[in-house]
Every structure is written in C-alpha cells, then in structure tokens.
Amino acid sequence: MFVTKEKFAVHAGTALCFAVMGNIVQNSAGHRSGQHARVDRTAGGIRISGLCAPRPEGETIAEQCRTALEAGATLLADYGYSMQDVTRVTYLVSDTRDFPSCFPTLRHVFSSISPSVTLMWVRKFSNPHVKIEFELGVEPDQG
C-alpha cells in the first residue's frame, strides 16, 4: 500500500485523519479484504482484520457497518472479549460521502469506551460490493 495524501476533518470535536490509499486494501497480515476476517493473537489481546459485512451485496454502508460490527462482536466473544474491551479501531472506507450514515451505529457501539480510531480512505476493495471494512484491536491496559 502507499499513501498518496492525507486529509484532516473534525467531527463532533474529534480530529479524524483520512489516509488516501492507492490500491486494493491489503493489511499488514497479508489478508485481502473480504468476507472472512482474520484473528491474530497479540501480547495480551487480539487483532481482528478484514472484518466486513458477511453479505455486502446491495447493502448500504450503514447496513454493512452494522452487520460487520455484529460479526466482530461474535468473533470477540469467541475469544473471551466484548466490544467494551476494544482499544483500537481502524475504519477503511472506499467512499466517504455516505460514511456519516455510520455515525449512529459507531456512536452506539464505541462512545462509552472511546477507542483509538483511524479512518483510512481506500480506492477500492477486492470485493467491489464492500463499502467499509474494520480492524479491531484489544490491547492490555497500560494503566
């Protein structure tokens, strides 16, 4: 991946950094975006990458956001965690125009825990129906 430029925006008092990516999303674990998320154990936690809506065809970005996060909650539970344990979230979106429609879901899921957030804008995903993909991280409490 290569970053072509960065854009900054402020929403609800939170600065967001948009990284504009120039190719199909492939995370550092080598997993291409798609239906099957990858779970990696880390020191004291886990990292879920490639988390998309199970059936994105015909879904709006808001619907994909909701169903992807539901799938993420199920994966977290399989490893003994919940959304309340998430400390880091990366949103990868291919079209930011409709991304604000995800805000109610994101606020509902993450507002009480306020994880570290990165928003990346990608040119396209390997599955053309995917509009949003997540990476979730659970890291040990440093406090």
Buried (B, 14 or more C-beta within 10 A) or exposed (E): EEEEEEEEEEEEEEEBEBBBBEEBBBBEEEBBBBBEBBBEEEEEBBBBBBBBBEEBEEBBBBBBBBBBBBBBBEBBEEEEBEBEBBBBBBBBBBEBEBBEEBEEBBEEBBEEEEBEBBBBBBEBBEBEEBBBBBBBBBBEEEE
